[in-house]
Amino acid sequence: MSSSKTEVKVTEGYLPLHVPTAGKPCRTYYKIFGHLPSFSNATSPPPNASPTSPNDHTSPSPTSSSTHRPTPLIILHGGPGAPHSTTLALSDLTRTRGIPTIFYDQLGTGLSTHLPEKKGDAGFWTVRLFLDELANLITHLGITGSYDLYGHSWGGMLAASHAVLQLPGLRRLVLASAPASSALWTEAQWVLRAQLPPEIQETMRKCEEEGTTGGTVYRDAMEVFYARHLCRVRPLPDDIRAGFESVGTDPTVFETMNGDSEFYHRGSLSEWSIVSELHKINVLTLLTNGKWDQAADSVMEPFWRCLEMVRWERFEESSHMAHVEERERYMAVVGDFLTVGEPMKSVMGSRG
């Protein structure tokens, strides 16, 4: 059997982003695994990348057919405000399926431009801002004609908001642990909280009443919640840990859009819902979530109910990070969806 392989090329750089209300020049950091023949106008790479050979890695990847190149996959990270490192495991799709994977840090996050002076400015941090940034990325990379979109958590909210625009280049959509509305998300968090040990619930309640949620006692109680429902892998994988630490270093985007609590959604996304527009999504869609996920079945059910060309896979050993909690099977499911056959409206795996 032939085992011809090629190396995975990793390209990093920045794209200019025009945001008139930002008050300063902005740019978006990107990282591409694999080859994008349409893209040759990369701007300067980040400081840790060679300007002449932007981080070529030697990881093996299937050789693409000369007559068919896999559709590039753009990956939208969650948060809002968690960097692309939280989704880097999805680069496995390049190594195993030859799919070019495109990661980027959304504005205010990671290696992209930070705007701490805009903290609390709900009129600035809007879904439209991030839709415009995504459109800018697609245009600069030269893939407006054909691309797939993967959104995790908040990234799924953004991906769904992009999909309802019915742009002709979008081919397939993956909504991973993504809510159809903020109200459904908040309701699910309270259901999960009620399942915590009574002493943890009491600690949370007391800290919230006393206004001490910024202290170590509350953070320790939240760690119990997150260990059950955010990521069940312990110790946390380095990429995930680094992403969470990044949010703590600059919480501007997270706290402005989400608020400072999982249970009291006070940010600019508090009234967000895509439910009334779901009939506009006209591309093949895969839904994924975990059995123990913050994005419980109830949070994703409107996507299942309203979309026509949809599949739903629940990962029985996972919470909110199935792409690292059940990494091998997750990549197999997503890889098959993106490269094999036509999906139908079906549930894959138990949802009972």
N, C-alpha and C positions, 0 to 999 in steps of 0.2 A: 504494500500500500504506500502510495506517495505521501510524504509528510513535509512537502515544501512549505517553508515558513518565510515570512518577512518580518523585519523589525518594526516595532511600534514607534513612530515618530511623535514626539511631544513638543508642541510649539506654544510658547507663551508670549504675551505682549499686551499692549493697551490699544484701545480704540477711543478716539475723541467722542465726547458726548455733549451735545449742545443743550444746556438747561438754562434758559434765560433768567429764571428767578433764583438761581443758585448763588449768584453774586461772585462767582469765581469759575475758572475753567474746570471742567470735569472730564473724567475718563473712566472707561470700563476695562477692568482686567479680565483677560480670557486665557483659557488653557485648552488646547486641542490635542486629543489623542488620535493618531491616525492621519490620513491624508485628505485634504480638501483641495482638489485640483483647481477649483474656482477661486481660491484665495491665495493671493500673492502680495498683498499690500499691507503686510503687518507693520505696525508702528513699533517703536522701541520696546524691547523686552524688559521685564523687571530686572532689578539689580542682580539677582542670583542666576540669571540666564545668560548664556553666551550669545553675543550679538551675531555671531557668524553661524553657529550651529545650535539653535534653541532647544537644548535638552533632548537630544535623540537618545531614547532608551533602547535596550536590547531585548525587551520582552517579546516573545514570539507571538505572531498573529497570523491567522489564515491569510493566504494570498488571495487577493480579489481577482475575479475573472476580468479579462481584458474587455469583455463586452458588457459587464454589469458591475456597477459600483454600488455598495449598500448606501441607502439614504442616510445622511448625517443626522445625528440625534443631539438636540439641544437640551441641556439639563438645567432646570430651574431649581435652585436650592430653597430651603424653607426659612423659617424665622417668624416674621420678617427680620432680617439682620444676621442670620447665620450664614457663614461663608460657604463657598463651593466645596471645601474640604469634607463637609458632612455627607456629600454624595459621591466622593471620589471612587468609591468601590465600583461604581457603574462603568468605570473605564475597563472593567473586565469584559464588557461587551465588545470592545475594540480587539482585545487579545483573543477572544474565543469566537467571535462572529465577524470580525473585520469591519464593524460598524464605526465610522468616525464619531467620537463623542466630544461634544463641545461644552465645556464648563465655563462659567464666568461668575464673578462676584458682582452682585447687584449694587447699585449706587448706595454709598453709606456703609458698605460691608467689605471685609477682607482687604484686598489690595486695591480695590477701586477707591475713588475719591470719597473721603469722609466729610460730613457736614454737621459736626456737633452743635454748631450755632443754630441749626434748624430743629433742634430737639423741641418737641411740643408743637411744632408747626404742622397741624393736620392738613392745612391747605397745600402744603408742599409735598408731603409724603402721601401720595395718592396712588391708586392702582394705575391711573393713566400715566403717571411718571414712569412706572416700571414697564408698562406696555410700550411706551415710546423707546425706552432703553432696549427692550427686546427687539423691536423693529429695527433700531439702529444697528444692532449686532447682526441680524439676519442680512441686512443690506450690505454692510461692510464685508461680511464673509462671502458674499456672492452666492447665497443659497436660497434666494427668494423663490426659485422655481420648484424646489422640492426639499422638504425637511420633515423630520419627526420631532415631537415635543414631549419631554418628560418633566412632570412637575411634582415635587415632593412637599407635602404639607402646604404651607403658604405658597410654595412654588406651584402646587396644583391649582390653587385658587387663581393664580396669575395665568397659568396655562389654560384653564377653562375660559378665563376672560379673553384670552387671545383667540381661542377656538371659536367663540361665538361671533367673531368678526368675519368668519368664513373666507379667510384669505386663501387664494388658490394654491399656494405652495405647501400648505400643511397637509401631510399625508396620513399620519397616525398619531394618536395621542395616548399618553400614559398618565393617569391621575393616581398618584401614590399617597395613600393616607391623607387625602385632601378633603376638607369639608365643603359641602355645597352651600353652607351659610354659617355665619359666625354664631348665630343663635343655636343652631344644632351642635356646634362645637362646645359652646359653653354648657349646654345641658348635659352633654356626655361627660364633661369633666366632673360635674357634681355627682353623677351616677358612680363614676370610678372612685371619687373621693369617699363616698359613703361605704365603699368596700375596704377601706384602709382599717388597720387596727384602731380601736376606739381611742387609745392614748395619742396616736398620731393626729387623728381628727381633732381631738381636744386641744392639742398644741397649736395646730393651725388656727383654730377658732380664736384661741386666746391671743395669739400674736396679731391676728387681723383686728381684733377689737382694741388692742392696745397700740396699734400702729407700729409694731416692731417687726414687720415682715422683711426688713432689710438686714436683720440680725442672723447670727449663726443658728439659733434655735429653730427659726422658721426654715432656713435653708436646709438644715438637717432633716426636718420633717418632709420638705419637698423632695429631698433625695430619695426618700422611701417611695414616694409617688412616682418619681421619674424612673427609678430602678424597676418598677413594675410595668410602667405604661409608656415610657419614652424609648429606653434602650435596655434590654435585659442582659446584654453582654457585660460581664464584669471580669477584670477591669475594662473600662471603656476603651475601645480602639482609639489609637492616637489621633486619627483624623477627626473622629467625633468629639473627643475631648478638646482638641484645639479649636474646633468650631464653637463649642459652648463657651470656652474661655474668651473667644473673640467677642461674643455677644456681651459678656460681662465687662470687657474692656471699653467698648463703645455701645451702649444700649440705646442710642439715639433712635434708630429705625424701629427696633422692637417695642420700646416703651411708647413711642408716638403712635404706632399703628395698632399694637396689640394691647398696650397697657402694661402694668407691672405685675399682673397676676393671671394665672391660668383660669381662675374661677370668677373673676370680675372683669369682663372684657370692656375696658373703658377707652380704648384707643380709637383711631380713625376708621378701623375696620369693624367696629362694633355693630354696625347696621348692615354690613356687607352680605349680599346674597346673590347667587347666580341662578337660583331655581327657576325664576320666571323666564330666563333666557336659554335654558338648556335645550329647548327644541331647535335652536339655531346651530347646535353642534352637529355637523354632518360628516364627520370623519370616524374611522374605525378607532375604538377607544377600549383601553384596558384599565380596569380598576384594580388596585391592590391595597390590602390593609392586613394588619395582624390581629390575631385573636385577642390580644391584650392591649390593643392600640388605643391611644387617645382619640384617634379617628375611628371610633366605634362604627359598627355597621349602620347605625341610625344616622350617622354623620354623612355617610356616602350613599345612602339609599336613594336620594333623589336622582343621582346620576344614573343608577340602575333603572329606575322607574321611567325616566324621561328620554334616555338615549335609545336609539334604535339599533345601532351597530356597536354592541358592547359586550365585553366579557368581564367577569369579576373573579379574582383569585384571593382567597384569604389564607394567610400563613399561620399555621396553628401553633408554632413555637415562637412567634414574634410579637412585638409591640409596635412602636412607631417607626422602627428602623429595620424593616424586614430585609432591606438590601445588604445589611451587615449581619443581622441575626440569623438569617437562613440564606446566606450569600449564594451558595452554589445553586440551590433550587430557584432562588429569585432570578438569577441571571438566565437560567434555562427558560423560565416562564416568559420573561420580558424579551429575551432574544428570539424565542419562537414567535411571539406575537409580532415582532418587528420584521421578521424575515420569512416566515412560513405561512403560506395559505391565507385564507380570508376568515376573519373571526365571525362568529354568529352570536346572537344573544344567548349566553349560557353562563352558568356558574361553574367554575372550576375549583373543586375542593369544597369542604363542608362549610356552610354558613350557619349551621345549627348551634 
